[in-house]
Structures are given as C-alpha cells and as structure tokens.
Amino acid sequence: MLKKFKDLTEKEILAIAIGAEEDDGRIYGDFADALREEYPSTAQMFEEMRQEETVHRDRLIAMFRKRFGEHIPLIRRENVKGFLERRPVWLIRPLGVKVARKQAELMEMEAQRYYHKAASRTSDASTRELLNQLADEERKHTQTAGELEEKHLTANAKAQEDESHRKLFLLQVVQPGLAGLMDGSVSTLAPLFAAAFATKHSSDAFLVGLAASIGAGISMAFSEGLSDDGSLTGRGSPWLRGGVTGLMTTAGGIGHTLPFLISSFHVATLVAVIVVAVELGVISYVRHKYMDTPFLQATFQVVVGGVLVFLTGWLIGSS
C-alpha cells in the first residue's frame, strides 16, 4: 500500500530526499558513462550533475543527523503515491543524447516539485531553508539539461515546438492517450470478432463491440486516474488523464466496431479488418514519434499483439 505525501512525517520526507539524490546521482553517472565516447562534453555535464547530487545528499544527511540521529528509515520514492514511474533508459546501449536529455529534465522537474512541496510541510526553519535551496538548484539543473538541445540536437529537432510545452503535452495527454488507444484497439478485438464469427450477424457483433469499447473505456479511465494524483510528477489532473485515457480507449474499440453497422456480414468484417490495420499503424507511429521507440520495433510489438488477439477471437467464435 503506497503512502500519501500528506501522511509523511518530516523524518520520512528527508529520508526520501536522501534516497532520491543517491538514485539520481547513480543515473547521471550511468548517463555520463554511456555518452562519454560520442558526446564527451555532454558526458562531462552529467558527471558534474552527479557530483552535485552527491553534495545535495550530504547536505540532507547532515540535516537528518542534526534533527533525527543516525538511523535513516528505508523509504523510497516508489513507496509514495504520486511519483512518476521511470523507464530504465539508462540501461540502454547505445543511449541517445536526446533520450538522456529528456529523462534528465523529467528527473529534475520532479525533484524540484518535491522539494517545494516538502518545504511547505516542514515546520523547522533550517530544514525549510535547505529544501527551498535544493529546489532552486534543481531548477537550474533543469535549465542546464535543456541546453543540451542547443548543443547536440539536429536543426530539425530545434524547430519542434517549445520543449516545455511538448513535455507537458507528452506527460498529460500523449502517454495516457496512447495507453488508452492501445488498450481499446487491441483488447476489444477478441470479443468483437468472436461475436462476429459466432453469430454471423453484423448487428450482434456491433452490440458486443460497443459494450466492450465503453466498458474498457470506463475501466481504463478509473485505472489511470487512480494511479497518480499528479502532485509530484507534473502529469496534471488525474481527471484529465483519466478522461483522455478513457476516451481514447473507447475510440480505439469503436473504430473497428462501426463497420458492423453495415448489414452485409462479409463486407463489414473486411472493412473492420482494414480499420484495425490502420489503427495499429497509427499506434506504431505515435509510439515511434513520442516514446522514442524504433518504428520497426514499435510496429512489430503492436502488430504481433493485435494479430494474436484477433486470432483468439476468430478461433473462439468459429469453434
């Protein structure tokens, strides 16, 4: 059971901050190691950020010892509701400078928000002063990481929309929307085509597909909305993310359900299969564009999943 931020004690707030600085320092060290050969200046910047995270950790430990003694509780970010689950991109080789920059910006933005909220929950003046100072330093880190775009990205990348707006759009709309579209497009295939091949009636398949799409949309909306309140990650209102996820889930299922409004079963099935192919192509493109997934890899993953679910529906409906 995850703890809520509002239920943390000041001792736990400092313990989480210490652990977070240790983890982030290790990640920046991994970034520096992965980029040192091709991007030595960028690797040096990450090495300097790693050293600064070490200084932050030591300052936090000194404050903890002063107030609470030597024992630091073993509580981490993953034990608290509201933190963003991080993809282990630092384990990937070769590591792209664009991916490293994006991850660093998200990490520093999350750290800055945490320190600001932690300072507001702290009654001790010296602790509050330290947390506010660290928040300001993390903000400077965010600006430094953003400068990588000017040094190492292509002219085409520089022409993209303002990075901060794109980042928020990615966190608040694209990621939950993509999750919903994938779930709706794939999960509803089995019940829809099972009903279609079992009854051979377009109207029956349409009703099953409609019910599956709406039901999946409601389920995904609640799942996304309850997973993260957005207070520490900057991912925005859970109502917004839940709504986006639910609507895209429903849309993903409705897309290949609508063809069954055609009275001819065979024509409706053919059109539905074509729509499914288009949906899977769109999902692959979005994953490639916004989630830094190689296009062929994204296509393979999505298509294989879609085909397996479709075959499941076909086999069950035809049995």
N, C-alpha and C positions, 0 to 999 in steps of 0.2 A: 504494500500500500504506500503510494507516494505521499510525502508530506506537502502541505500547502505552505507557500512562502510566508504567509501571515502567521503561521504557527511556529516558525523557527525562533529559537532563543538567540540572543546576541552571541553566545558561545558557538552555537551551530552556524550562524551567519559567517563568523570569522573562519571557522573550520572549513566551510565550503569554499570560501575565497582562497584559502591556503591551498587546498587540493586543486582548485581550478587553475591557479597560477602555475603549479607544478605540472599539470597536464598540458597546459598551453605552451609552456616552455619546451616540453619534450616534442610537441608537434612542430613548433618553429624550428627546433633542431633537425627534425626529420625533413622539413621543407628545405633547409639550408643544404643538407646532405644530398638531397635529390636533385637540386638545381645548380650545385656548385660547378659542374663541368660545363654546362651550356650557358648558364646565366650567373657568372661569378659575382657581379655587383648585386644582383637580387639575393643570391645566397648570403652575401655579407649582411644585407639588410635584415634578413630573417635571423641571422646569428646575433645581431645586435638586439633584435626584439626578444630573442631567447634570453639574453643576458639581462635585459630589463625586467622580464618576467621573474627571473631569479631574484632580482633586487626587490620587486614587489612582494614576492613570497617571504623573503627575510624580514621585511618591514612588518608584514602581517603576523609572522611568528613572534616577533618581538612584542607586538601589541598584545597578542594572545597570552604570552607568558606573563606579561605585566598584570593582566587582568584575571586570568583564569588558571595559571600554573603551567606545568609541563605537558600534561596529557591532552592531546588534541583528538576529539571524537572522530571516528571514521564515518564521515558523512560526505557524500559526493553530490555533484550536480544531478546525476541520474536518479538520486533519491528524492528529488524535489520536483513537484509538478510545475511546468512552465518553461523548462529549459528545452532548447531545440536539440533533437537527436541528430548527431553529426555523422555524416558518411565518412568512412575511414579513407579519405582520398590521399592521406599522407603515406599510405602503404602502397600506392600505385607507382609503378615504374614503367616507362618514363612519366614524370609528373610535369604537366604543362604549367607554364608560368601564369596563365590566365586562371586555371583552376586553383592554384595556390593563392593568388591574389584574392579571388572571390571568397575562399574559405577563411583567409586571414581577416577580411573585412567583417564577415559574419561573426567570427570569434570575438573581435574587438568590440563590435557593436553590442553583442550580448554581455560582455564583461562590463562595458560602460553602463548599460542599463541596470545590471545587477548592483554595481556599487552605488549608483544613485538611489535605488530602492532600499538597499541595505542601510545607507546613511540616514534615510528617513525613519528607519526602525530602531536606530541606536540612540540610547539616552546619554551615553558617555561622550563628553565633548571631544576628547582627544581621539577616540575611535571614529567619531563622525568626521572629524577633520581629515584623518588618514583616508577614509573611504572616499571622501569627496576629491582629495588629491589624486587618488588612484583612478577615479572616474575621468578626471581631466587628462591624465596621462594616457589612458586607454583611448580617449577621443583623438589624441594626437597620433596614436598608433594607427587608427582608422584612416586618418588623412595620409599618413605615410604609405600605408598599403595601397591606397587609391592612386598614389603617384606612380605605381608600377605600370599603370595603363599608359602613361605618357612615355615611359622609357622602353617598354618591351612589347607592346601590342601593335598590331598592324594598323595601317591607315583606315582600313575597313572597320576595324573594331572601334577606333576613335570616333567614327561617325555614328555610332549607335546612340541611342537615347541616353540621357543623363543616367549615370551608373546608379546613383542612389535611388532614383525613381524605379529603375529597372529591377533593382534588388528587392525593393518592397513589393513590386508587382509580382516578382517571382515567388516571394515568400507567401503573399497573401492571396494570390489568385491562381498563378500558373501551377504551382505544386499541388494545392488541393483540387484544382480543376482537372489536372491530368490524372490524379489518383481516381477521381470520380469517373472520368471518361473511360479509363482503362477498365475499371470495375464494371461499369454499366455495359460497355461494349462486349466484354468477354463473359462475364458471369451470367448474363441473360441469354446467351446463345443456346445453352443446353436445354433449359425449359421451353424456350420458343420453338426450336426445331424438333424437340421431342414431341411436343404437342402437334406440330405441323405434320410430321411423318406418321404419327399415331392416328390422327383423325382424318387427314387428307382434306380438311376444310379450312379455308383461309380465315373465316370468322372465328373459329375456335382458337387457332394459333394467335390471332390478333389479341384476343382477350387474355390469353395466358401471357403473351409478351408484354402487354400493357400492365398487368398486375405485377409481373416480375420487375419491370422497369421502375414503377412507382415505389414498390416495396424496397428494392435495392437503394433507391434514392433516399428514402426516409432513413434506412439503416445507416448508410454512409454519412448522411448529414449529422446524425447524432454521434457517430463514431469519431468524426473529425472534430466536431465542436467540443466534445468532452475530452479530447486527447491533450489539449494545450490551451490554456487561457490567454496566451499571447503576452502576458505581462512582462516576461523576461526576454522573449525571443524577438519581439518586434513583428510578429507574424499577424498582428491585427486582431480584430474582434473574432472570438470563436463563432459568433452568429454569422459573420460574413463568410468565414472559411467553411463553416458547416453548410451554409446556403449554397455557396459555389460548388462544393463537393456534391451535395445532394442534387442540384440542378443538372450538373454535368453527368452524374451517374444516370439520372433519368433520361437525359438526352441521348446518352450512349446506347441505352436499351431501346428507346423509342425509334431511333434511326432505322434499325433493321426490323422493327415491328410494323411500321407504317405500310411497307409494301404488301402486307397481308390484308389491307383494305381492298386489294384487287381480288375480284371474285374468282378468277382462274387460279387454282392452287399452284400449277406448274409455273405460270408466269410470275406469280407472287414470290415463289421460292427462289427463282432465278434472280429477280430484282433484289431480294433480300440478301442473297449471297454477294451480289455486286456491291451493295451498300456496306456489308461487313468488310469487304476488301478495302473500300475507300476509308472506312473508319480506322482500320488497323494501320493503313498508310499514314493517316493524319496523326495518330498517336506516335508512330515511329518518328515522324518529322519533329513533333513537339519535343519528344524526349531528346532528340539529337540537338535541337536548337537551344533549348533552355536548360537541359540537365547534363550537358557535356557528355552525352553518350554517343559513341561512334554510330553512324547511321546504319551500317550493316548489322552491327551488334543489336541495336535497338529494334531493327526490323525483324531479325531472326527471333529475338526473345518474344516479341509481341505476336508475330505470325504463328510461331510454334504453339504458344498458349492458346491463341484463338482457334487454330485448327484442331487441337486436342479437345477443346470444349465442344466445338461444333460436331466432331465425330462422336463424342459422348452422347449428345442429343440425338444425332441421327441413328446410332446403334440402339439406344433405348427406345426411341419412337418407332423404329422399324421392327422391333422384336415382337 
